[in-house]
Amino acid sequence: MTTADTVLAPARARTAATSATLRRKQGFQHGGWFVAPFLLLFTLFVIWPLLRGVYLSLTDANITGADAHFIGLDNYREALRDPLMWDALGHSAYFTLLVVPCITVLALLLAMLAHHIERGKWLWRLCFFAPFLLPSTVAGNLWQWLFNPGTGMINHVSGGDTPWLTDKSYAMLAVVVETLWWTVGFSFLLYLAALQSIPAHLYEAAKLDGANAWHRTVHITLPMLRNITGLVIALQILASLQVFDQAVVMMDFGPGPESSTRTFVQYTLEEGFTSYRVGYASAISIIFFVIIAAVALARMWLLRNRTEEATR
């Protein structure tokens, strides 16, 4: 290296660093215009309502528009001592425990069936996914008619007289069955896409080694679907905890027999729009938000730990 190169090297390095900084700034400025509409809508419809809800939860605001007074954490203390809120949370948790494993297994089986069927493959996929396209009110009213004790097709075909919608022992099960039929199509589609992405040469190599269909499923298919299964379970937990539409529609917009199908979201709406206690409804909404966020963060933590263990 010459003396001139030694002298000019620091200046060239500073020039290159300055040029890189300018490019990053220009890239941020140009990219910012593309992100700005999303940030504006996100702030308007997510951040602001959340902040507004936190504020209302600290007041005695009501839906009549009267002046709200700051009461601190009184709404939260009342909520933690409210047996109706805990009952509603228990109903949502019970619904989640029933739906999540059933819908995960059912979606996997349907996806494997549709993946291996050769004749009429498009028809099977359409039949499995089509219910998911129905509005919640349509699906709810359809199954309300099917479960009707007097004129419903289910009791007519089975020859029984089970009070599906009027007995607390069966009401939540009816909502679970309707939910499985209505929402399994989404998880089915995720599993089907994952199955199609598994390399075919893995199955061919297994066949050459003498592995039968069961061994190929256990040692190739299920391990390759591990990540998508985790995603399906996480999405179903978050969706099931927020159950509202189908339960309300099937129970004629009521809480069901002996309030057995009153979910957390329904109880929140009742407090806010029936009892007119907007401040208290906001408080229990924040509590529910914390629960949902904890579930999502737990899922992220488990996924990160699993990824770290796999890379070791």
C-alpha positions as CSV (number, residue, x, y, z in Angstrom):
1,M,0.0,0.0,0.0
2,T,1.4,3.4,-1.0
3,T,1.6,6.5,1.2
4,A,-1.3,8.1,-0.7
5,D,-3.5,5.1,-0.1
6,T,-2.7,5.2,3.6
7,V,-3.6,8.8,3.8
8,L,-6.8,8.5,1.7
9,A,-8.1,5.3,3.3
10,P,-9.8,7.0,6.3
11,A,-11.5,9.6,4.1
12,R,-12.8,6.8,1.8
13,A,-14.1,4.9,4.8
14,R,-15.9,8.0,6.1
15,T,-17.4,8.7,2.6
16,A,-18.6,5.1,2.3
17,A,-20.2,5.3,5.8
18,T,-21.9,8.6,5.0
19,S,-23.2,7.2,1.7
20,A,-24.6,4.1,3.5
21,T,-26.3,6.3,6.2
22,L,-27.9,8.5,3.4
23,R,-29.1,5.4,1.6
24,R,-30.7,4.0,4.9
25,K,-32.4,7.4,5.5
26,Q,-33.7,7.6,2.0
27,G,-34.9,4.0,2.2
28,F,-36.7,4.7,5.4
29,Q,-38.3,7.9,4.0
30,H,-39.5,6.1,0.9
31,G,-40.7,3.0,2.9
32,G,-42.4,5.2,5.5
33,W,-44.9,6.3,2.9
34,F,-45.9,2.7,2.2
35,V,-46.2,1.9,6.0
36,A,-48.0,5.2,6.9
37,P,-51.6,4.1,5.9
38,F,-51.3,0.9,7.9
39,L,-49.9,2.8,10.9
40,L,-52.7,5.4,10.7
41,L,-55.4,2.7,10.6
42,F,-53.7,0.6,13.3
43,T,-53.5,3.6,15.6
44,L,-57.0,4.7,14.8
45,F,-58.8,1.4,15.2
46,V,-56.5,-0.5,17.6
47,I,-54.2,1.7,19.7
48,W,-56.7,4.5,20.3
49,P,-59.6,2.2,21.3
50,L,-57.2,0.3,23.6
51,L,-56.0,3.4,25.3
52,R,-59.6,4.7,25.5
53,G,-60.7,1.4,27.1
54,V,-58.0,1.6,29.7
55,Y,-59.1,5.1,30.6
56,L,-62.8,4.1,30.8
57,S,-62.0,1.1,33.0
58,L,-60.7,3.5,35.6
59,T,-64.0,5.5,35.6
60,D,-67.7,4.9,36.4
61,A,-68.7,5.8,32.8
62,N,-72.0,4.6,31.5
63,I,-73.7,4.5,28.1
64,T,-76.1,7.3,28.9
65,G,-73.3,9.9,28.3
66,A,-73.3,11.2,31.8
67,D,-70.1,12.7,33.2
68,A,-67.7,9.9,34.2
69,H,-65.8,10.1,37.5
70,F,-62.4,8.7,38.1
71,I,-62.6,5.7,40.5
72,G,-59.2,4.1,40.1
73,L,-59.1,0.3,40.3
74,D,-62.5,-0.1,41.8
75,N,-63.8,-1.8,38.7
76,Y,-61.0,-4.3,38.7
77,R,-61.5,-5.1,42.3
78,E,-65.2,-5.7,41.7
79,A,-64.5,-7.8,38.6
80,L,-62.1,-10.1,40.6
81,R,-64.9,-10.7,43.1
82,D,-67.7,-11.1,40.5
83,P,-68.8,-14.7,40.3
84,L,-70.7,-14.1,37.0
85,M,-67.5,-13.0,35.3
86,W,-65.6,-16.1,36.6
87,D,-68.5,-18.3,35.4
88,A,-68.4,-16.7,31.9
89,L,-64.6,-17.2,31.8
90,G,-65.1,-20.8,32.9
91,H,-67.6,-21.4,30.0
92,S,-65.1,-19.9,27.5
93,A,-62.3,-22.1,28.9
94,Y,-64.5,-25.2,28.8
95,F,-65.5,-24.5,25.2
96,T,-61.8,-24.0,24.3
97,L,-60.8,-27.3,26.0
98,L,-63.4,-29.1,23.9
99,V,-62.9,-27.4,20.6
100,V,-59.1,-27.1,20.2
101,P,-58.1,-30.8,20.4
102,C,-61.2,-32.0,18.4
103,I,-60.7,-29.4,15.6
104,T,-57.0,-30.1,15.4
105,V,-57.4,-33.8,15.0
106,L,-60.4,-33.5,12.7
107,A,-58.7,-31.0,10.4
108,L,-55.6,-33.2,10.2
109,L,-57.6,-36.3,9.2
110,L,-59.7,-34.4,6.6
111,A,-56.5,-32.9,5.1
112,M,-54.9,-36.3,4.9
113,L,-58.0,-37.7,3.3
114,A,-58.3,-34.9,0.7
115,H,-54.6,-35.1,0.0
116,H,-54.6,-38.8,-0.8
117,I,-57.9,-39.1,-2.7
118,E,-57.3,-39.1,-6.5
119,R,-60.8,-39.0,-7.9
120,G,-62.9,-35.9,-7.3
121,K,-60.2,-34.3,-5.2
122,W,-61.5,-30.7,-5.8
123,L,-65.0,-31.7,-4.7
124,W,-63.8,-33.1,-1.4
125,R,-61.7,-30.0,-0.7
126,L,-64.7,-27.8,-1.5
127,C,-67.0,-29.7,0.8
128,F,-64.6,-29.6,3.7
129,F,-63.8,-25.9,3.3
130,A,-67.2,-24.5,2.2
131,P,-68.8,-24.2,5.7
132,F,-66.1,-21.8,6.7
133,L,-67.3,-19.3,4.1
134,L,-70.8,-19.1,5.7
135,P,-71.6,-16.1,8.0
136,S,-71.8,-17.0,11.6
137,T,-75.5,-16.2,11.8
138,V,-76.3,-18.6,8.9
139,A,-74.3,-21.4,10.5
140,G,-75.9,-20.7,13.9
141,N,-79.4,-20.7,12.6
142,L,-78.8,-23.8,10.5
143,W,-77.6,-25.8,13.5
144,Q,-80.3,-24.3,15.7
145,W,-82.8,-25.9,13.4
146,L,-80.9,-29.2,13.3
147,F,-80.7,-29.4,17.1
148,N,-84.4,-28.4,17.6
149,P,-85.8,-31.0,20.0
150,G,-89.2,-31.2,18.3
151,T,-88.5,-30.6,14.6
152,G,-84.8,-31.0,14.3
153,M,-83.2,-33.5,12.0
154,I,-80.7,-34.8,14.5
155,N,-83.3,-36.1,16.9
156,H,-85.5,-37.3,14.0
157,V,-82.6,-39.4,12.5
158,S,-81.4,-40.7,15.9
159,G,-84.9,-41.4,17.1
160,G,-84.2,-39.7,20.4
161,D,-85.6,-36.6,22.1
162,T,-82.4,-35.0,23.5
163,P,-83.0,-31.4,24.6
164,W,-79.9,-30.1,22.9
165,L,-80.7,-26.4,23.3
166,T,-82.8,-26.4,26.5
167,D,-80.7,-28.5,28.9
168,K,-77.4,-27.1,30.3
169,S,-75.8,-30.6,30.0
170,Y,-76.1,-30.5,26.2
171,A,-76.2,-26.8,25.3
172,M,-72.5,-26.2,25.2
173,L,-71.9,-29.5,23.4
174,A,-74.3,-28.3,20.7
175,V,-72.3,-25.1,20.3
176,V,-69.1,-27.2,20.1
177,V,-70.5,-29.4,17.3
178,E,-71.7,-26.4,15.3
179,T,-68.3,-24.7,15.7
180,L,-66.4,-27.8,14.6
181,W,-68.5,-28.1,11.4
182,W,-68.3,-24.4,10.7
183,T,-64.6,-23.6,11.4
184,V,-62.7,-26.8,10.6
185,G,-62.2,-25.6,7.0
186,F,-59.6,-23.0,8.0
187,S,-57.4,-25.5,9.9
188,F,-58.0,-28.1,7.2
189,L,-56.7,-25.6,4.6
190,L,-53.5,-25.0,6.6
191,Y,-52.9,-28.7,7.0
192,L,-53.5,-29.4,3.3
193,A,-51.0,-26.8,2.3
194,A,-48.5,-28.2,4.7
195,L,-49.0,-31.7,3.4
196,Q,-48.4,-30.6,-0.2
197,S,-45.1,-29.0,0.8
198,I,-43.6,-32.3,2.2
199,P,-41.0,-33.5,-0.3
200,A,-42.2,-36.7,-2.1
201,H,-38.7,-38.2,-2.1
202,L,-39.0,-38.7,1.7
203,Y,-41.9,-41.1,1.2
204,E,-40.2,-42.8,-1.7
205,A,-37.1,-43.4,0.3
206,A,-39.2,-44.8,3.2
207,K,-41.0,-47.2,0.9
208,L,-37.6,-48.5,-0.4
209,D,-36.6,-49.1,3.2
210,G,-39.8,-51.2,3.7
211,A,-41.8,-48.7,5.8
212,N,-45.6,-49.2,5.6
213,A,-48.2,-46.4,5.5
214,W,-48.4,-46.2,9.3
215,H,-44.7,-45.9,9.7
216,R,-44.5,-43.2,7.0
217,T,-47.3,-41.3,8.7
218,V,-45.7,-41.5,12.2
219,H,-42.1,-40.9,11.2
220,I,-42.5,-38.5,8.3
221,T,-45.9,-36.8,8.1
222,L,-46.5,-36.0,11.7
223,P,-43.0,-34.6,12.4
224,M,-43.1,-32.5,9.3
225,L,-46.4,-31.1,10.4
226,R,-45.2,-30.2,13.9
227,N,-44.9,-26.4,13.2
228,I,-48.2,-26.1,11.5
229,T,-49.9,-28.1,14.3
230,G,-48.5,-25.6,16.8
231,L,-49.9,-22.8,14.7
232,V,-53.3,-24.4,14.4
233,I,-53.5,-25.0,18.1
234,A,-52.4,-21.4,18.9
235,L,-54.9,-19.9,16.5
236,Q,-57.7,-22.1,17.7
237,I,-57.1,-21.3,21.4
238,L,-57.2,-17.5,20.7
239,A,-60.3,-17.9,18.5
240,S,-62.1,-20.2,20.9
241,L,-61.5,-18.0,24.0
242,Q,-63.3,-15.3,22.1
243,V,-66.3,-17.4,21.2
244,F,-69.5,-15.3,20.9
245,D,-71.4,-15.4,17.6
246,Q,-72.4,-19.0,17.4
247,A,-73.4,-19.4,21.0
248,V,-75.5,-16.2,21.0
249,V,-77.3,-17.1,17.7
250,M,-78.0,-20.7,18.7
251,M,-79.4,-19.6,22.0
252,D,-81.7,-16.9,20.6
253,F,-79.4,-14.1,21.8
254,G,-79.6,-15.3,25.4
255,P,-77.2,-16.9,27.9
256,G,-78.5,-20.4,27.3
257,P,-80.2,-22.7,29.8
258,E,-79.1,-21.7,33.3
259,S,-76.6,-19.4,31.7
260,S,-74.5,-22.4,30.6
261,T,-73.4,-20.9,27.3
262,R,-72.8,-17.3,28.5
263,T,-69.2,-16.7,27.4
264,F,-66.8,-14.0,28.5
265,V,-67.4,-11.8,25.4
266,Q,-71.2,-12.1,25.8
267,Y,-71.0,-11.1,29.5
268,T,-68.9,-8.1,28.6
269,L,-71.5,-6.9,26.1
270,E,-74.3,-7.5,28.6
271,E,-72.5,-5.3,31.2
272,G,-71.8,-2.6,28.7
273,F,-75.0,-2.5,26.6
274,T,-77.6,-4.0,28.8
275,S,-76.6,-2.9,32.3
276,Y,-75.1,0.3,30.7
277,R,-71.9,0.0,32.8
278,V,-69.3,1.0,30.2
279,G,-66.5,1.5,32.8
280,Y,-67.0,-2.0,34.3
281,A,-67.3,-3.6,30.9
282,S,-64.1,-1.9,29.9
283,A,-62.3,-3.2,33.0
284,I,-63.3,-6.8,32.3
285,S,-62.3,-6.3,28.7
286,I,-58.9,-5.3,29.8
287,I,-58.7,-8.4,32.0
288,F,-59.6,-10.5,29.1
289,F,-57.1,-8.8,26.9
290,V,-54.4,-9.6,29.4
291,I,-55.4,-13.3,29.4
292,I,-55.3,-13.4,25.6
293,A,-52.0,-11.7,25.5
294,A,-50.6,-14.1,28.1
295,V,-51.7,-17.1,26.0
296,A,-50.1,-15.6,22.9
297,L,-46.8,-14.8,24.7
298,A,-46.7,-18.3,26.1
299,R,-47.1,-19.7,22.7
300,M,-44.2,-17.5,21.4
301,W,-42.0,-18.5,24.3
302,L,-42.6,-22.2,23.7
303,L,-42.0,-21.8,20.0
304,R,-38.7,-20.0,20.6
305,N,-37.5,-22.6,23.0
306,R,-38.4,-25.4,20.6
307,T,-36.5,-23.6,17.8
308,E,-33.5,-23.1,20.0
309,E,-33.5,-26.8,20.9
310,A,-33.8,-27.8,17.3
311,T,-30.8,-25.6,16.3
312,R,-28.5,-27.0,19.0
